[in-house]
Amino acid sequence: MQRAAERQQRDRRDQREQRVKGLHRVLVCAAAVPVMLIAAGCSSDSGSDDAAAADSSAKASASASASASPSPTVQAAVYKSLPKPCKVLAKKTLEDLVPKAKSGKEGSSDDASTRGSCSWSSLDNNGVKGSQFRWLNVSLLRFDSDVTRGSGEELAQEYYQSQLQAARSVSGAKNTKSEPVAGVGDEATAVRYDLKKKEGSFKQETVVARIENVVVTLDYNGAGLAGEKTPSADTLNKLAQKAVKEAVAAVTAENGSGAVGTPSSTPSKSATKAPSASASKASSSPSKSASKKS
């Protein structure tokens, strides 16, 4: 009986050991499951972060492309060249305005395609009966389009206004009047005034005309010297308007039928020059012109 009891105790001990080992295996497996889940979870989160980053980068690139501004453009200048300034008036017209002038004197220019001028001087000397003096100057200024400054036409409009302002504000001028001139280019205005000098009383006519991107300025004056009668302002005005019409027509003829502007973003070399600088080379100011008339 003692042996039987010993066997029963051994059997019970073995059973307990088997149960303990089984429970240990269960606990080990149970502990391994969360680790696997955590690892799987980390792997899943990493994939999501990479996808989110890629999506964010793609959206940023698309946004940058959409927000990029297009290259600036500006309407191209219509007229690309200028006629020779001393050839813009017909021989008959010159005979009417400056009857004793032998030839025109062309002004200096570093770019004949953008600026030019020509002047004529006439002195009809009648000895003791006095003399009739006439002086004529035609200046041409062409503007190219520039993406930073505007179209050639806009620049010409600004210069046109500045020329008129200068003609209306000549120092010492009296009886200044201005009037629009019909049928000349896109816009034209005639300014007249009297200017007293030691040589006599001068009658000044300045006509400024714009056609597209070109501005034509015509200065014409006359005086009766040594007791000769002062010329009629109306007569000078009529002759000046006739001459400026011919000058504008010469600009159109020089460019022919191909003078059609198209959008462009590439300004020409001459477009980088400021209008004021070009203007100073193209013609003298009205006050300077007056100084030449004597």
Secondary structure, DSSP 8 states (H G I E B T S, - for coil): -HHHHHHHHHHHHHHHHHHHHHHHHHHHHHHHHHHHHHHHHHHHHHHHHHHHHHHHHHHHHHHHHHHS-----EE--S------GGGSS-HHHHHHH-TT----EE---S-TTTEEEEEEEEEEE-GGG-EEEEEEEEEEEE---BTTTB-HHHHHHHHHHHHHHHHHT-TT-EEEEEEE-TTSSSEEEEEEEEEEETTEEEEEEEEEEEETTEEEEEEEEEEEETT-----HHHHHHHHHHHHHHHHHHHHHHHGGG----EES---GGGGS-HHHHHHHH---HHHHHHH--
